[in-house]
Amino acid sequence: MAEQSLSGLTEQQAKEFHEQFKITYTAFVGIAALVHLFVIAANPWF
């Protein structure tokens, strides 16, 4: 019997998901950093 993962995904599906997750997470962090810089530029606390 083949060993199953906790998620129920095959190894190939998990790799595909991880590749997309890395792209999405990187975009999210990049946008969040950019927005933080805009807020600091528009409303500095010092």
C-alpha positions, 0 to 999 in steps of 0.5 A, a space after each residue: 500500500 502506498 503511503 499517503 500524505 496528510 493533505 491527500 495530495 500526490 507529491 506532484 500536486 504538492 509541488 505544483 501547489 508549493 510553486 504557486 504558493 511561493 509566487 503568491 506569497 512573494 507578491 503579497 509580501 512585496 505589495 505589503 512592503 511597498 504599501 508600508 513604505 508609502 504610508 511612512 512617506 505620506 505620514 512619518 511618525 517623527 
